[in-house]
Amino acid sequence: MVVAEKELGRRLQLVQGIHWLRGVQGDRYAALLRGYDGAGPQEHYAALREAGPLWRSSLGTWVGVGYGVAAELLALPAAAGAAPPAVAWDAELPAREPDADRVREPDADRVRELARQVCARLWAGLGGETDLVAGVAARVPAEVLADLHGLTGGDRERLAGALSAASGALDAALAPPAYPEAVRLSAAVAELRGLLGEGAVREAVVRVRAARELLAGALGALVAAPREWALLVEQGGGRAARVVAETLRHDAPVKVHAFTAAAGAEVAGQRIAAGDEVAVVVGAANRDPRVFEDPDVFAADRVLPDGVRALVPSPYGIAPEPFGAAVAETVLVALAAARPGLRAAGPAVRSRRTPVTGGLLRLPVRL
């Protein structure tokens, strides 16, 4: 056990060191994995675009940045069981079966109804100054998942704790965390296996984290743009759907999607061989200035060009959008109705070393 722990610690340090060294030497993708300041990854995205729509990092990974290239790459088949070489948190889970997502996808109407019930419970104790990330965006998806699995009492608390400890799983696969965080992640996955069954762990981790990021991104954009919030308060459900659709583009819940190519392919004049590592920087592709007008501006009324939509990858083969969108739209409508006078109470804080999710850590508001 001690040997295994030491080996894990050494491996984490090694990957961190490689990212740091390559980033210092000018590799823009390695710099993205190494981390960014609290303002977010947008400066890295601009630098990545300068290198071209598709290029190969010194880490050996093909990096797709342009919208068209990203769409092509996301359509490529991924090798089964292959994972980026940082922290394979799901290595001990059973292999996924074909079409597992379609079988396990929860009913959207059921998710919305459960989210409404969770919101009704939360709003009763929500007032004054609060953090919308911890108090709403991180909590509601976890509560909905607990209801879907019929968990009660102490099991609900255990699930909430395990999901919180496992929330960094998607990022850990590309940007290895500190050793204590990796240990907590491993323990959280074991806890989730006991609570949900080993076949449901990936779905829980991916969907809850993606829903958190989607909801936090939407709330962050609305708090930063009081007019957008006022329109949501005025128009309700129809507006919420547009807000969520624009958030999928403007602040994608999954910003980098890495996989191993299952077969050779030619994309943008480059030959990608079977077994090559590929990273699609969705956060940059969804703000490609050659495709989207004023791409850095959040605009729920945005009209996209024909055939263009926000790219939403499926980490580990799990589509995050249906569950996340149902939760996010429901919460936005409920919050706008219950707390229409919501306003910022301080600056939003974004996480620093989360290249996959890259989301908000804190969003202080006054209700």
C-alpha positions as CSV (number, residue, x, y, z in Angstrom):
1,M,0.0,0.0,0.0
2,V,2.8,2.4,1.0
3,V,4.7,1.6,-2.3
4,A,1.5,2.2,-4.3
5,E,1.0,5.6,-2.6
6,K,4.6,6.6,-3.2
7,E,4.3,5.6,-6.8
8,L,1.1,7.7,-7.2
9,G,2.7,10.7,-5.6
10,R,5.7,10.4,-7.9
11,R,3.6,10.0,-11.0
12,L,1.5,13.1,-10.1
13,Q,4.6,15.2,-9.6
14,L,6.1,13.9,-12.8
15,V,3.2,14.9,-14.9
16,Q,2.8,18.3,-13.2
17,G,6.5,18.9,-13.8
18,I,6.2,18.0,-17.5
19,H,3.3,20.4,-17.9
20,W,5.2,23.2,-16.2
21,L,8.4,22.6,-18.2
22,R,6.6,22.3,-21.6
23,G,4.5,25.4,-20.8
24,V,7.5,27.5,-20.0
25,Q,9.1,26.3,-23.2
26,G,6.1,27.7,-25.2
27,D,3.8,24.8,-25.6
28,R,0.4,26.5,-25.3
29,Y,-1.6,23.3,-24.6
30,A,0.8,22.4,-21.7
31,A,0.4,25.9,-20.4
32,L,-3.4,25.4,-20.4
33,L,-3.1,22.2,-18.4
34,R,-0.7,23.8,-16.0
35,G,-3.3,26.3,-15.0
36,Y,-4.4,29.9,-15.3
37,D,-5.2,32.9,-13.1
38,G,-8.7,33.6,-11.6
39,A,-9.8,35.3,-14.8
40,G,-10.2,32.0,-16.6
41,P,-8.7,30.3,-19.6
42,Q,-9.7,32.8,-22.3
43,E,-6.2,34.1,-22.8
44,H,-4.9,30.6,-23.3
45,Y,-7.6,30.0,-25.9
46,A,-6.4,33.1,-27.8
47,A,-2.9,31.8,-27.8
48,L,-4.0,28.3,-28.8
49,R,-5.8,29.8,-31.9
50,E,-2.6,31.5,-32.9
51,A,-1.0,28.1,-33.4
52,G,-3.7,27.1,-35.9
53,P,-7.0,25.1,-35.9
54,L,-5.2,21.7,-35.4
55,W,-1.6,21.2,-34.3
56,R,0.5,18.8,-32.3
57,S,1.6,19.6,-28.8
58,S,5.1,18.7,-27.6
59,L,3.2,16.4,-25.2
60,G,2.4,14.3,-28.3
61,T,-1.3,15.3,-28.3
62,W,-3.2,16.6,-31.3
63,V,-4.9,19.8,-30.2
64,G,-8.1,21.0,-32.1
65,V,-9.1,24.6,-31.5
66,G,-11.2,25.8,-34.5
67,Y,-14.9,25.2,-34.5
68,G,-15.0,23.2,-37.8
69,V,-12.0,21.0,-36.8
70,A,-13.4,20.5,-33.3
71,A,-16.7,19.3,-34.8
72,E,-14.8,16.8,-37.0
73,L,-12.7,15.5,-34.1
74,L,-15.7,15.0,-31.8
75,A,-17.2,12.8,-34.5
76,L,-14.2,10.4,-34.6
77,P,-14.5,7.1,-32.8
78,A,-12.6,6.9,-29.5
79,A,-10.7,3.8,-28.4
80,A,-12.6,1.8,-25.8
81,G,-11.1,2.0,-22.3
82,A,-8.4,4.5,-23.3
83,A,-7.8,7.4,-21.0
84,P,-5.4,10.4,-20.7
85,P,-2.3,9.5,-18.8
86,A,-2.7,11.6,-15.7
87,V,-5.2,10.1,-13.2
88,A,-7.4,7.3,-14.5
89,W,-10.0,7.6,-11.7
90,D,-12.4,5.1,-13.3
91,A,-9.8,2.4,-14.0
92,E,-11.4,-0.1,-11.6
93,L,-14.9,0.5,-12.8
94,P,-16.5,-2.0,-15.3
95,A,-16.1,-1.2,-19.0
96,R,-19.1,0.6,-20.5
97,E,-21.4,-1.2,-22.8
98,P,-22.6,0.1,-26.2
99,D,-25.6,2.5,-26.0
100,A,-25.4,2.5,-22.2
101,D,-26.1,6.2,-22.1
102,R,-29.4,5.8,-23.9
103,V,-30.5,3.1,-21.5
104,R,-29.5,5.0,-18.4
105,E,-30.5,8.5,-19.4
106,P,-33.0,9.7,-16.8
107,D,-36.4,11.0,-18.0
108,A,-36.1,14.8,-18.5
109,D,-39.6,15.5,-17.1
110,R,-38.8,13.5,-14.0
111,V,-35.5,15.4,-13.6
112,R,-37.4,18.8,-13.9
113,E,-40.0,17.8,-11.3
114,L,-37.3,16.6,-8.8
115,A,-35.3,19.8,-9.4
116,R,-38.5,21.9,-8.7
117,Q,-38.9,20.0,-5.4
118,V,-35.3,20.6,-4.5
119,C,-35.6,24.3,-5.3
120,A,-38.7,24.6,-3.1
121,R,-36.8,23.2,-0.2
122,L,-33.7,25.3,-0.8
123,W,-35.5,28.7,-1.2
124,A,-37.1,28.4,2.2
125,G,-33.7,28.8,3.8
126,L,-31.9,30.9,1.2
127,G,-31.7,34.6,1.9
128,G,-29.4,37.5,2.6
129,E,-25.9,37.0,1.1
130,T,-25.1,33.6,-0.3
131,D,-22.8,31.8,-2.7
132,L,-24.7,30.5,-5.7
133,V,-22.1,27.9,-6.6
134,A,-22.0,26.1,-3.3
135,G,-25.6,26.8,-2.3
136,V,-27.3,26.1,-5.6
137,A,-25.2,25.0,-8.6
138,A,-23.3,22.3,-6.7
139,R,-26.2,21.3,-4.5
140,V,-29.2,20.9,-6.7
141,P,-27.8,18.3,-9.2
142,A,-26.6,16.2,-6.3
143,E,-30.0,16.4,-4.6
144,V,-31.7,15.4,-7.8
145,L,-29.4,12.5,-8.2
146,A,-30.1,11.3,-4.7
147,D,-33.9,11.5,-5.4
148,L,-33.4,9.6,-8.7
149,H,-31.7,6.8,-6.7
150,G,-34.2,6.9,-3.9
151,L,-31.6,7.7,-1.2
152,T,-32.7,9.0,2.2
153,G,-31.2,10.0,5.5
154,G,-27.5,9.3,6.0
155,D,-27.1,7.9,2.5
156,R,-28.0,11.3,1.0
157,E,-25.3,13.0,3.1
158,R,-22.8,10.3,2.1
159,L,-23.7,10.8,-1.6
160,A,-23.3,14.6,-1.3
161,G,-19.9,14.2,0.3
162,A,-18.7,11.7,-2.2
163,L,-19.8,13.8,-5.2
164,S,-18.1,16.8,-3.7
165,A,-14.8,14.8,-3.2
166,A,-15.2,13.4,-6.8
167,S,-16.0,16.7,-8.4
168,G,-12.5,17.1,-9.7
169,A,-12.4,13.8,-11.5
170,L,-12.8,15.2,-15.0
171,D,-10.0,17.7,-14.5
172,A,-7.8,15.1,-12.7
173,A,-7.6,13.0,-15.9
174,L,-5.7,15.8,-17.7
175,A,-4.3,18.0,-14.9
176,P,-3.2,15.8,-12.0
177,P,-4.2,17.1,-8.6
178,A,-2.1,17.3,-5.5
179,Y,-1.6,13.9,-3.8
180,P,-4.2,14.4,-1.0
181,E,-6.8,15.4,-3.5
182,A,-6.1,12.2,-5.6
183,V,-6.5,10.1,-2.5
184,R,-9.8,11.8,-1.7
185,L,-10.9,11.2,-5.3
186,S,-10.1,7.5,-5.1
187,A,-12.0,7.2,-1.8
188,A,-15.0,9.1,-3.2
189,V,-15.3,6.7,-6.2
190,A,-15.3,3.8,-3.8
191,E,-18.0,5.4,-1.8
192,L,-20.1,6.0,-4.9
193,R,-19.7,2.4,-5.9
194,G,-21.2,1.4,-2.6
195,L,-24.1,3.9,-2.8
196,L,-25.1,3.7,-6.5
197,G,-23.6,0.5,-7.8
198,E,-20.4,0.4,-9.8
199,G,-22.3,0.8,-13.1
200,A,-23.7,4.2,-12.2
201,V,-20.5,5.9,-10.9
202,R,-19.3,7.4,-14.2
203,E,-22.8,8.7,-15.0
204,A,-23.1,10.3,-11.6
205,V,-19.7,12.0,-11.6
206,V,-20.0,13.3,-15.2
207,R,-23.6,14.4,-15.1
208,V,-23.5,16.1,-11.7
209,R,-20.3,18.0,-12.4
210,A,-21.4,19.1,-15.9
211,A,-24.8,20.2,-14.5
212,R,-23.0,22.2,-11.8
213,E,-20.8,23.9,-14.4
214,L,-23.7,24.6,-16.7
215,L,-25.8,26.1,-14.0
216,A,-23.0,28.1,-12.4
217,G,-22.0,29.4,-15.9
218,A,-25.6,30.5,-16.6
219,L,-25.9,32.1,-13.2
220,G,-22.5,33.8,-13.5
221,A,-23.5,35.3,-16.9
222,L,-26.9,36.5,-15.6
223,V,-25.4,38.1,-12.5
224,A,-22.8,39.9,-14.6
225,A,-25.5,41.2,-17.0
226,P,-28.5,42.6,-15.0
227,R,-30.5,43.2,-18.2
228,E,-30.2,39.4,-19.0
229,W,-31.4,38.6,-15.5
230,A,-34.3,41.1,-15.8
231,L,-35.4,39.5,-19.0
232,L,-35.3,36.0,-17.4
233,V,-37.5,37.3,-14.5
234,E,-39.9,38.8,-17.0
235,Q,-40.1,35.9,-19.5
236,G,-39.5,32.8,-17.4
237,G,-39.2,29.3,-19.1
238,G,-38.7,30.2,-22.7
239,R,-36.0,32.6,-21.8
240,A,-34.3,30.0,-19.5
241,A,-33.9,27.6,-22.4
242,R,-32.2,30.3,-24.5
243,V,-29.9,31.2,-21.5
244,V,-28.9,27.6,-21.1
245,A,-28.3,27.2,-24.9
246,E,-26.0,30.3,-24.9
247,T,-24.2,29.1,-21.8
248,L,-23.4,25.8,-23.5
249,R,-21.5,28.0,-26.1
250,H,-20.2,30.8,-24.0
251,D,-19.1,28.9,-20.9
252,A,-19.1,25.2,-22.0
253,P,-19.4,22.8,-19.0
254,V,-16.8,20.6,-20.6
255,K,-14.1,22.8,-22.1
256,V,-11.5,20.2,-23.1
257,H,-12.4,16.7,-24.3
258,A,-9.4,14.3,-24.6
259,F,-9.6,10.8,-26.1
260,T,-7.5,8.2,-27.9
261,A,-8.3,7.9,-31.6
262,A,-9.6,4.4,-32.4
263,A,-8.8,4.6,-36.1
264,G,-6.7,6.7,-38.4
265,A,-8.3,9.8,-39.9
266,E,-7.3,13.0,-41.9
267,V,-8.5,16.2,-40.4
268,A,-7.6,19.7,-41.6
269,G,-4.8,18.2,-43.7
270,Q,-3.2,16.4,-40.8
271,R,-3.0,12.7,-40.4
272,I,-4.1,11.4,-37.1
273,A,-3.1,7.7,-36.5
274,A,-5.0,5.1,-34.5
275,G,-3.7,5.3,-30.9
276,D,-2.9,9.0,-31.1
277,E,-4.1,11.2,-28.2
278,V,-6.5,14.0,-29.2
279,A,-7.6,17.0,-27.2
280,V,-10.6,19.1,-28.5
281,V,-10.5,22.5,-26.8
282,V,-14.3,23.0,-26.9
283,G,-14.1,26.2,-24.9
284,A,-12.1,27.8,-27.6
285,A,-14.0,26.3,-30.5
286,N,-17.3,27.5,-29.2
287,R,-15.9,31.1,-29.2
288,D,-14.3,30.8,-32.6
289,P,-14.4,34.4,-34.0
290,R,-14.6,33.0,-37.6
291,V,-17.9,31.4,-36.7
292,F,-19.5,33.4,-33.9
293,E,-20.0,37.2,-34.0
294,D,-18.7,38.9,-30.8
295,P,-17.9,35.4,-29.4
296,D,-17.0,36.6,-25.9
297,V,-20.3,38.4,-25.4
298,F,-23.1,36.4,-23.6
299,A,-26.3,37.0,-25.6
300,A,-29.3,34.7,-25.0
301,D,-30.9,36.1,-28.1
302,R,-27.9,35.1,-30.3
303,V,-28.9,33.8,-33.7
304,L,-26.4,31.1,-34.8
305,P,-25.4,30.5,-38.4
306,D,-27.2,27.7,-40.2
307,G,-25.8,24.3,-39.1
308,V,-24.0,25.7,-36.2
309,R,-24.7,24.9,-32.5
310,A,-22.6,24.8,-29.3
311,L,-20.3,21.8,-29.3
312,V,-21.0,19.6,-26.2
313,P,-18.7,16.6,-25.9
314,S,-19.5,13.4,-24.0
315,P,-16.7,12.6,-21.4
316,Y,-16.3,8.8,-21.0
317,G,-19.1,8.4,-23.5
318,I,-21.7,10.1,-21.3
319,A,-23.8,12.9,-22.7
320,P,-24.0,15.6,-20.0
321,E,-26.5,17.9,-21.8
322,P,-29.9,16.3,-21.2
323,F,-29.6,16.0,-17.4
324,G,-27.7,19.3,-17.0
325,A,-30.0,21.3,-19.2
326,A,-33.1,20.0,-17.5
327,V,-31.7,20.9,-14.1
328,A,-30.3,24.3,-15.1
329,E,-33.5,25.5,-16.9
330,T,-35.7,24.5,-13.9
331,V,-33.4,26.2,-11.4
332,L,-33.2,29.4,-13.4
333,V,-37.0,29.7,-13.7
334,A,-37.5,28.9,-10.0
335,L,-34.8,31.3,-8.8
336,A,-36.0,34.1,-11.0
337,A,-39.5,33.7,-9.6
338,A,-38.5,33.4,-6.0
339,R,-35.7,35.9,-5.8
340,P,-36.2,38.5,-8.7
341,G,-34.1,41.1,-6.9
342,L,-30.9,39.0,-6.9
343,R,-27.7,41.0,-7.5
344,A,-24.0,40.6,-7.2
345,A,-22.4,40.9,-3.7
346,G,-18.8,40.6,-4.8
347,P,-16.6,39.4,-7.6
348,A,-17.0,35.9,-9.0
349,V,-14.1,33.6,-8.4
350,R,-13.0,31.0,-11.1
351,S,-11.0,27.9,-10.4
352,R,-7.4,28.0,-11.5
353,R,-6.3,24.5,-12.5
354,T,-9.3,23.0,-14.1
355,P,-8.8,22.8,-17.8
356,V,-11.7,20.5,-18.4
357,T,-14.4,22.2,-16.4
358,G,-12.8,25.6,-15.8
359,G,-15.8,26.9,-13.9
360,L,-16.7,29.2,-11.1
361,L,-15.7,28.4,-7.5
362,R,-17.7,31.2,-5.9
363,L,-20.5,33.5,-7.0
364,P,-21.5,35.7,-4.1
365,V,-24.9,37.4,-4.5
366,R,-27.4,39.2,-2.3
367,L,-31.0,37.9,-2.5
